[in-house]
Amino acid sequence: MAVTGSETVWGPPKHPKRHGGGGGGYQPINIDLTAWKPAGIKQQWYGDITVGTPPQTFKVLFDTGAPFTLLPRDTCTNCGAQHSLFSPSTSSTFSGQPGFPLEVFFGTSAGQPEGANCTVVADTMRMAGRSALQQQFLLCDTYSEGLRVHTPDGLFGLGSTLDNGWYGQNASFKAAYWQLVENGQLPRPEFSFAFVGNGQRDGVLTIGGTDPSLYRKHTLRKVPLDWPLSESRNRWVVPVTSAKIGGHRLNNSSNAVALVDTGTPNMVTPDWETAVEIYGRMSRRIVPIDDVGTWGAPCAVLDRVACEVWFTLGSGADRVKVYLKKQHMNTGEVPGKPGICAAIFASPLQGFPSREPTQGRPAWIFGNKLLKGYYTVWNGADRTLGWAQLR
């Protein structure tokens, strides 16, 4: 999910500090992922962490579009009956400090933002046998509808930098993953995703490095992050130098950027006109189907006309070409609209283009359906995002 806090996706900078590498003494470790499958379609991937003493277990969405961890509190009455709720009173290591309230919002593709009302607290957090002591996180009293219906209990942020600031507060924090890096519990300041299953799991998150059994090592290519943007907003932003569909180069695609977000399945175009151009190359029957940027068509039509969309990331020797497979163009039937399916590219509203704040470049959001076709390697210390062929 692209976290907006009380901001837009490309809103006020967080002013984080620079960081270095990780420590030794440990090996990379895999965390099995399960896919959330509304209507039988894989949309998001989650795994387990524990919080507190004794440990309380939670299913969390591992999200590169957020810098923090967020969980529901045991006093929450609208967080969803299926969710595990954190109980502060049963944890001997819980601290209610720093204790300031925070309202956060999540830009779930181009639709209405989801959100939660939370308090910043601290406790011991563990993932894959590694422990972050007195880790600050958001403990929430209310969830919006989108968070309430998700299978994951909360989310685990995997931002690009070591330090981040709580929005609206003169206070900084280290995300749990970066706490493990700084404390030497991971061999490298790197994590990797494979959103493919083997019958027993739906994907793998490797923390502290890569799993060579999951990708073809000789195919790995690393794209330098757009560091001013990635650093200041604690997000993973890559330069986009070309976008093509059916051999046709899209307008305004030669000098753009993309926020790469494991927390959303959708792709979001920089503006309304780009969505018109993409779908115009497929079928005039693909049209806006709501007032928040979703496009769709009769399901059979969308399947028949779907095309691959290619992107060039980076430039020169650091250039990587990736593509969205045409089978991902159809994201499933729209609730309340029998026979109508949503297309994967959402758009900002007409007249409200998405532009990054430093140079005004067109700004995409790349979701996990694009990532699903690749093994991806995320390294905030080297300031790169790697792409490789899956085995």
C-alpha positions in Angstrom: 0.0 0.0 0.0 1.2 3.5 -0.7 1.1 5.2 2.6 -0.2 8.7 2.6 -0.3 9.5 6.3 -1.9 13.0 6.4 -0.2 13.5 3.0 -0.4 12.5 -0.7 1.7 9.7 -2.0 4.2 12.2 -3.3 3.7 14.5 -0.3 5.9 16.1 2.3 9.4 14.5 2.8 10.2 12.6 6.0 13.9 13.9 6.2 15.4 10.6 7.2 19.1 10.1 7.9 21.6 8.2 5.8 22.4 4.7 6.8 25.0 2.1 6.2 25.2 -1.7 5.8 24.2 -4.7 8.0 26.2 -6.9 10.3 27.5 -10.4 10.2 27.1 -13.6 12.2 23.8 -14.6 10.6 22.6 -16.2 7.4 19.7 -15.0 5.2 16.4 -16.5 6.3 13.2 -17.3 4.4 9.7 -16.4 5.6 6.9 -18.4 3.9 4.2 -16.2 2.5 0.5 -16.9 2.0 -1.6 -15.1 -0.6 -4.8 -13.2 0.2 -7.2 -14.4 -2.5 -10.5 -12.5 -2.6 -12.7 -14.1 -5.3 -9.9 -16.7 -5.8 -7.4 -14.1 -7.2 -4.1 -13.6 -5.5 -3.9 -9.9 -4.4 -1.5 -9.6 -1.5 1.1 -11.7 0.3 1.5 -12.0 4.1 3.4 -13.9 6.7 3.9 -14.2 10.5 5.6 -12.0 13.1 5.3 -11.9 16.8 5.0 -9.0 19.2 5.3 -8.8 23.0 6.4 -11.1 25.9 5.2 -13.8 25.8 4.9 -13.5 22.0 1.6 -12.8 20.3 1.4 -13.9 16.7 0.1 -11.8 13.8 -0.4 -12.2 10.1 1.1 -9.1 8.4 1.3 -7.8 4.9 4.9 -7.2 4.0 4.6 -3.8 2.4 7.3 -1.7 0.6 4.9 1.1 0.4 4.9 1.7 4.1 7.8 2.4 6.6 6.1 1.2 9.8 4.3 -1.8 11.4 0.6 -1.4 12.1 -1.5 -3.8 14.3 -5.1 -3.7 15.8 -5.5 -3.3 19.6 -7.7 -5.6 21.7 -10.0 -2.7 22.4 -10.8 -2.2 18.7 -14.5 -3.0 18.0 -14.4 -2.7 14.2 -11.1 -4.3 13.3 -12.7 -7.5 12.0 -13.6 -10.6 13.9 -11.1 -12.7 12.0 -8.2 -10.7 13.1 -5.8 -11.3 16.1 -5.8 -8.2 18.3 -2.7 -7.2 20.3 -3.2 -7.2 24.1 -0.8 -4.7 25.8 -1.8 -5.8 29.3 -0.5 -9.3 28.7 2.9 -8.3 27.5 5.6 -7.6 30.2 7.8 -5.7 27.7 5.0 -3.3 26.4 5.5 0.4 26.6 2.8 3.0 25.9 5.5 5.5 25.0 5.9 7.7 23.0 2.1 7.6 23.1 1.1 10.2 20.5 -1.9 9.6 18.3 -1.6 9.2 14.6 -4.1 8.9 11.8 -2.8 7.1 8.7 -4.2 6.6 5.2 -3.3 4.1 2.6 -3.7 4.8 -1.1 -5.0 1.4 -2.4 -4.5 1.9 -6.1 -6.5 4.9 -7.3 -9.5 4.4 -5.1 -10.6 6.0 -1.9 -7.9 5.8 0.7 -8.2 3.3 3.5 -7.1 4.3 7.0 -6.8 3.7 10.7 -6.7 5.7 14.0 -3.7 4.6 16.0 -1.2 5.4 18.8 2.6 5.0 18.6 3.7 2.5 21.2 6.7 0.1 21.6 7.4 -3.6 22.4 9.6 -6.5 21.4 9.0 -7.5 17.8 10.2 -10.8 16.2 10.4 -12.1 12.7 12.1 -15.3 11.6 13.8 -15.7 15.0 15.3 -12.2 15.0 14.3 -9.7 17.7 13.9 -5.9 17.6 13.7 -4.7 21.2 11.4 -1.7 22.1 10.3 -1.4 18.5 7.9 1.4 17.9 4.8 0.6 16.0 1.2 1.8 15.4 -1.4 0.2 17.7 -4.8 1.0 16.2 -8.3 1.5 17.8 -10.2 1.7 14.5 -9.9 0.2 11.0 -11.5 1.3 7.8 -13.5 -1.1 5.8 -10.6 -2.1 3.5 -8.3 -3.1 6.4 -11.2 -4.7 8.2 -12.0 -7.3 5.5 -8.3 -8.2 4.7 -7.1 -11.5 5.9 -3.8 -10.0 7.3 -4.2 -8.6 10.8 -1.9 -5.6 9.9 1.1 -4.6 7.9 4.9 -4.7 8.3 6.6 -1.8 6.6 9.7 -2.3 4.5 10.8 1.3 3.7 14.0 2.2 1.9 15.9 4.0 4.7 17.0 3.4 8.2 15.4 6.4 9.9 12.0 7.9 9.4 9.8 10.5 11.0 6.3 10.2 12.4 4.2 12.5 10.3 3.4 15.7 12.2 5.6 14.9 15.1 9.2 16.0 15.9 10.2 12.4 16.4 12.0 9.8 14.4 12.0 6.0 14.5 13.7 3.0 12.9 11.5 0.4 11.2 11.7 -3.1 12.6 13.6 -4.5 9.6 16.2 -1.7 9.8 16.6 -2.3 13.5 17.6 -5.9 12.7 20.1 -4.6 10.1 21.6 -2.0 12.5 21.9 -4.5 15.4 23.8 -7.0 13.2 21.1 -9.6 13.1 21.1 -9.8 9.3 24.2 -10.4 7.1 23.2 -7.8 4.5 20.8 -4.8 4.4 18.8 -6.6 1.8 15.6 -8.5 1.4 14.1 -10.4 -1.6 10.6 -11.4 -2.8 9.4 -14.3 -4.9 5.7 -14.2 -5.3 5.4 -17.8 -6.6 4.3 -20.9 -4.8 5.3 -24.6 -4.5 2.1 -26.2 -3.2 3.0 -25.5 0.4 3.4 -21.8 0.2 2.4 -18.9 -2.1 5.7 -17.0 -2.0 8.9 -16.3 -0.1 10.4 -13.2 1.6 14.1 -13.6 2.3 15.6 -11.2 4.8 19.3 -10.5 5.0 20.0 -11.4 1.3 18.7 -13.7 -1.4 17.8 -17.4 -1.9 19.8 -18.6 -5.0 17.4 -21.6 -5.4 14.6 -19.2 -6.3 16.2 -17.2 -9.2 18.7 -17.4 -12.0 21.7 -15.5 -10.6 23.2 -14.5 -13.9 20.0 -12.7 -14.9 20.0 -10.3 -11.9 20.1 -6.7 -12.9 20.1 -3.8 -10.4 18.4 -0.5 -11.1 19.7 2.5 -9.1 16.9 4.1 -7.0 16.0 7.7 -7.6 17.7 8.4 -4.3 16.5 12.0 -3.5 12.9 10.7 -3.7 13.5 7.3 -2.2 15.5 8.7 0.7 13.3 11.7 1.6 10.0 9.6 1.5 11.4 6.3 2.7 10.0 4.6 -0.4 11.4 2.6 -3.3 11.3 4.9 -6.4 12.9 3.9 -9.7 13.4 6.0 -12.9 11.2 5.0 -15.8 12.7 5.8 -19.2 10.1 4.1 -21.5 6.7 2.5 -21.5 5.3 0.6 -24.5 2.2 -1.4 -25.4 2.2 -3.4 -28.6 5.4 -1.7 -29.8 3.8 1.8 -29.3 5.7 4.1 -27.0 3.4 5.9 -24.6 3.5 9.6 -24.4 5.2 11.2 -21.3 7.0 8.0 -20.6 10.6 8.9 -21.4 11.3 10.9 -18.1 9.1 9.4 -15.4 9.4 7.6 -12.0 7.6 4.7 -10.4 6.9 3.9 -6.7 7.3 0.1 -6.4 4.8 -1.2 -3.9 4.4 -4.8 -2.8 1.3 -3.8 -0.9 -1.0 -3.2 -3.9 -1.9 -5.5 -6.7 -2.7 -2.7 -9.2 -0.8 -0.5 -11.4 -1.6 3.3 -11.4 -0.8 5.5 -14.4 0.6 9.0 -13.9 -2.6 10.6 -15.4 -5.9 10.0 -17.0 -4.5 10.5 -20.5 -2.0 7.6 -20.1 -4.8 5.3 -19.1 -6.8 6.4 -22.2 -3.7 5.7 -24.3 -3.1 2.2 -22.9 -6.7 1.1 -23.2 -7.2 2.8 -26.5 -4.6 0.3 -27.9 -6.7 -2.6 -26.7 -10.4 -1.8 -27.0 -12.8 1.2 -26.8 -15.0 -1.0 -24.6 -12.5 -0.6 -21.7 -14.0 2.5 -20.0 -14.0 4.1 -16.5 -16.5 2.2 -14.3 -16.5 4.3 -11.2 -15.5 7.8 -10.0 -12.2 6.9 -8.3 -10.1 5.8 -11.3 -11.0 2.2 -12.0 -11.4 1.0 -15.6 -13.1 -2.1 -16.8 -15.0 -4.0 -19.5 -17.0 -7.1 -20.0 -14.8 -9.9 -18.7 -14.6 -11.8 -21.9 -13.6 -8.6 -23.8 -10.8 -7.8 -21.3 -9.4 -11.3 -21.6 -9.5 -11.2 -25.4 -7.8 -7.9 -26.0 -5.2 -7.9 -23.1 -1.7 -6.9 -24.1 1.7 -7.0 -22.5 3.0 -3.6 -21.3 6.8 -3.1 -21.3 8.7 -0.7 -19.1 12.4 0.3 -19.3 13.8 1.2 -15.9 17.0 3.1 -15.5 19.3 4.0 -18.3 22.6 3.1 -19.9 24.4 0.1 -18.4 21.9 0.1 -15.5 18.9 -0.3 -17.8 16.4 -3.1 -17.2 13.4 -4.0 -19.2 10.4 -5.6 -17.4 6.9 -6.3 -18.5 3.4 -6.9 -17.2 2.0 -10.2 -18.4 -1.2 -9.9 -20.3 -2.9 -12.5 -18.1 -2.7 -10.0 -15.2 -4.7 -7.3 -17.2 -8.0 -8.7 -15.8 -8.1 -8.4 -12.0 -11.5 -10.0 -11.6 -15.2 -9.3 -11.6 -16.3 -6.0 -10.0 -18.5 -6.5 -6.9 -22.1 -5.5 -7.8 -21.4 -5.4 -11.5 -22.0 -9.0 -12.9 -20.0 -9.7 -16.0 -17.8 -6.6 -15.7 -14.2 -7.0 -14.8 -11.7 -4.4 -13.6 -8.5 -3.8 -15.6 -5.2 -3.6 -13.8 -4.3 0.0 -14.7 -6.1 2.5 -12.6 -5.7 6.2 -13.1 -5.8 9.5 -11.2 -9.0 11.5 -11.8 -9.1 13.6 -15.0 -7.4 16.9 -14.4 -5.4 15.6 -11.4 -2.2 14.1 -12.7 0.3 12.4 -10.4 3.7 14.2 -10.5 6.7 13.8 -8.2 7.5 17.0 -6.3 11.2 17.6 -7.1 11.1 17.9 -10.9 7.4 17.4 -11.8 8.0 14.1 -13.6 5.1 11.7 -14.3 4.7 9.3 -11.4 3.5 5.7 -11.7 2.7 3.1 -9.0 3.9 -0.4 -9.8 2.1 -3.1 -7.8 2.8 -6.7 -7.1 1.3 -8.1 -10.3 4.3 -6.7 -12.1 6.7 -8.0 -9.4 5.1 -11.4 -9.6 6.9 -12.2 -12.8 10.3 -11.6 -11.3 12.6 -12.3 -8.3 13.2 -8.8 -6.8 16.1 -7.8 -4.6 15.7 -4.6 -2.4 18.8 -3.0 -1.0 18.5 0.4 0.7 22.2 0.6 1.5 23.3 0.1 -2.1 20.3 2.1 -3.2 19.2 -0.4 -5.8 16.2 -2.6 -6.8 17.2 -5.8 -8.5 15.2 -7.8 -11.0 16.0 -11.4 -12.0 14.3 -14.4 -13.7 12.6 -16.9 -11.5 13.6 -20.5 -11.5 
